[in-house]
Amino acid sequence: MRFRFPLIAALCVLFACAPAFAGKQKSCVTPDDATKQLNKDVCVQAHVYDVVELPDGTRFLDVCTPETPDDKCRFTIMSLRQDRDTVGDLEKMRDANIEVRGIVAAMHGRSGMVLSHVRQFYGGPPKFRPNPALARGFTGDQEKPAIKDPNLRPQGSGRAWMNTKEKETK
């Protein structure tokens, strides 16, 4: 019984200090501020005025006011056709305030963000896409490794300082 009070007191202090150790939640920025943060992972808070779909299935969330001409709009949120299943219906985002997390990238003279998964609306990361240049020439059924790693080749063959033709004689 006498050890119970210090244990309870220590747990109370631990839980009281927990918010101080937790990471600071990043605040969301406006689309204008996001244009200045290229190649950074940011949260963008915006109002969606329109959802535009191109014939190839690419969808855009228009975050510029209707009075802003298209050439003056400096930020866009884009969702590709292949991500339609993981993003879901974007029509429900029309005339709504949203928060989207993603990496700001340069897109044809303006800044933008690719929306590839619905979890980006809740602070989650975009969908992982492997780099095709790194996976080139690799299939799962081959026996050799996809890369030429010097640590994976046999050591000791063809050393210049010990030629097999020139052996020492005793």
C-alpha angles and dihedrals in degrees: 000000000000092000093053097076096054090047092051091045091050092050091049091052091047094052092043091055096044095092089054091057095044116100119261111259110239114238120229121252132215121257090253091056091045091061088066093054103067117177092010129120105242141159113238122201113200146147115246109222097176143000112223123193123195123212090255091059098257111141129204130198105216106217096171121095117258089247091060113093115234093246090055095050104101101183135051139170114221132192120193124223093245089059095054093106095050096041099044129195113351096182089085088063092064112117091005135120110240141181115212128182121208148111116291111228137177111259119184098315097327138068123256149158129232113229105207105154136030090233088074087076089060099046096272127135126265121262114284114249117188118228106255092207090063095048095047114130094013127122127169095238098057122103100214122073120260093238133048101243113180089212091062098055122086114270126222102036117123099006111175096216094055111044113183093222094057105057123170116252122217 
